[in-house]
Amino acid sequence: FPQIRHLDIPIDNLDSCQYLIERLEKFLISVVFRFPHNDDNDDDDDDDDDDENAELIEWAQSLQQNHQYRLRDGDIYLWFQ
């Protein structure tokens, strides 16, 4: 059977991303974490969105030590090899 080398997965939190990386990074070449996009125009949610984006950026930068990554439209593209 062929081995899965690239994964594109919807995901809803950073803990799930970290869990997946810890379990599968030795098998994968790349992974795309797709976070749900909230299209609500409610002004009350802007602070929450900013906090989530800041947390995502901080987490992605911590990955930079071992992996290459790119943030695009709120999704993370991550290369292991």
C-alpha positions in Angstrom: 0.0 0.0 0.0 1.3 3.5 -0.7 2.2 5.6 2.2 0.4 8.9 2.8 3.0 11.7 2.5 0.8 14.8 2.2 -2.2 15.6 4.4 -4.8 18.4 4.0 -7.0 18.4 7.1 -9.7 20.6 8.6 -8.9 21.3 12.2 -10.3 23.5 14.9 -7.6 24.1 17.5 -3.8 24.3 17.9 -3.8 21.3 20.3 -5.0 19.1 17.5 -2.3 20.4 15.2 0.4 19.7 17.8 -1.0 16.2 18.5 -1.0 15.4 14.8 2.6 16.7 14.3 3.9 14.7 17.2 2.3 11.5 15.9 2.8 11.8 12.2 5.8 14.1 11.3 8.2 11.2 10.7 5.8 9.8 8.0 4.6 13.0 6.3 6.3 15.4 3.9 3.7 18.2 4.3 0.5 19.0 6.0 -2.1 21.8 5.5 -4.1 22.6 8.6 -7.4 24.3 7.5 -9.1 26.3 10.2 -12.8 27.2 9.9 -13.2 30.7 8.6 -15.8 32.8 10.4 -17.6 35.2 8.0 -19.7 36.9 10.7 -19.7 40.6 10.4 -20.4 41.1 14.1 -18.1 43.8 15.6 -18.0 42.0 19.0 -16.0 39.1 17.5 -13.1 41.2 16.2 -11.1 40.9 19.4 -11.6 37.2 19.5 -10.4 36.9 15.9 -7.3 39.0 16.6 -6.5 36.8 19.6 -6.9 33.6 17.6 -4.7 35.0 14.8 -2.0 36.1 17.3 -2.0 32.7 18.9 -1.8 30.9 15.5 1.2 33.1 14.5 3.0 32.5 17.8 2.5 28.7 17.5 3.6 28.6 13.9 6.8 30.6 14.8 7.6 28.0 17.4 7.5 25.4 14.7 10.1 27.3 12.6 12.9 25.7 14.5 12.3 22.3 13.0 10.0 22.8 10.0 9.2 25.3 7.2 5.7 26.9 7.3 3.6 29.4 5.6 0.4 31.1 6.8 -2.2 31.8 4.1 -5.8 32.9 4.6 -5.7 31.7 8.2 -4.4 28.2 7.2 -1.0 26.7 8.0 1.1 25.0 5.3 3.8 23.0 7.0 6.7 21.1 5.5 8.7 18.5 7.5 11.4 17.4 5.0 
